[in-house]
């Protein structure tokens, strides 16, 4: 990012010619979107799709997860619309606007557009909503077939998702070049004022995360009668691990131990936290809604409330299953931007400061999942607070 800033500032004409290096990065990112979303959704839904088997706790967990992540999405949406951190950036691709963002469409038009004629056509054209609908219907169908046949497809999709995460890691090795080029092009065309917008975006994210923790998670904790001090003592170490590594997966073992030591039964911990890693990504969901509207503002595209709500609903589905892999949220964001005709250059610009934002959103993911275990245990009448020393020292 520093190299890109210097090139854009000192030699703006040369910097503007670096666009192909940024475009290569964006094209590689686009290739990840459809297979990754398809595989993670199939594993997440079909893998937990038999709610009769999962039982009462599974239904409660998923209802809770969806309610909380939806609130997170709308908090991000509210803050970015109030502060407007993207106004003034002027991304170069602002003229390439898709039909969803420019045409006045009826509800019927939008509804029809959601359903794919072909999965492969939807994947090739970056229609992430259509990929999601196909993946959901495929998952429901898969959950209905015999177990031995379902397991074959689940193993395939699980392997596919793991492969695409590794593919993402390979692409991210090229990321420094792509980011440098994108920042150089943006600064070369717009000037150093873009730094103010990115700084404002970071502030918006952390303000939004703070609001979410205090007012949403805090309210949930009060309603569920979660013991605040013991919970804080138990969650602080896994939260700090998540913050410093930017990976929810790195904090998973400690989070599970800490919640069990707090007094949540092992069977609840072992179900809720791993399931939450697919369905309860509070910090990531909040960031994605904020980032998508930031890119629209930077591109000078006016999104109606209706379009923003559709974006939120899309992100609510596409963000599942990406908590364990750093930067995977950017792949989801890229797919959503492509669907709504927003410039993918925004992803490369955001990647330059993504580490600072990834730390905060990952920490909130872990805190949200830890709180969920206590809430579900309370809901089941099985939470028994352990001795404070035990909760802290285990």
PyMOL commands that set and color helices and strands:
alter all, ss='L'
color gray80, all
select helices_A, chain A and resi 2-10+12-16+19-46+51-54+56-83+92-95+99-102+107-114+119-124+128-144+147-190+194-223+228-245+248-262+266-279+282-298+305-318+328-339+345-351+354-379+388-393
alter helices_A, ss='H'
color red, helices_A
deselect
rebuild
show_as cartoon
